[in-house]
Amino acid sequence: MLPKKGEPRQVTIDESKTVLGSNAVFKGELTFEDTLCIDGEFEGKLTTSDKLIVAEEGAVLADIEAGTVICRGKITGNIIASQKIEIHSTGKILGDVHTPALMVELGAVIHGKSNMSGFIDHSSFSVTELTPPPTRKPDSKDDSEKKENGK
């Protein structure tokens, strides 16, 4: 069933020209045309002028250059999208995003900078330069004593 005019169109795995399945693990550099859906694991570099979809169970550790990126899973790496980036409620991006259009649903996570200007500094664009997200340190002994004493 086609969506009504003006409603967003959901792209599913079935509509993709190429699928990296849920049990697949790929490491390397991949250049492709049309639509690629990743439901498994990918590590390396992805390049296309078309569409990349990361499904809910998909995990990508890569720098990405694409026309459109749709994230429903997890992407760790920087993204340049010439058309748009969509981050759905189950999506997580740990890295910087550069795109003229950015859609973020409630519940989505971005840990990085977003740039919606036309300027992209390719020289500072590398997965190896990512800053890991902050980790919560366990409560110290002093904190637990305060809680026990009601302070």
Secondary structure, DSSP 4 states (H G I P E B T S, - for coil): -PPPTTSPPPP-GGG-SEEE-TT-EEEEEEE-SSEEEESSEEEEEEE-SSEEEE-TT-EEEEEEEEEEEEESSEEES-EEEEEEEEE-TT-EEES-EE-S-EEE-TT-EEES-EE-SS---GGG--GGGPPPPP-PPPPPHHHHHHHHTT-
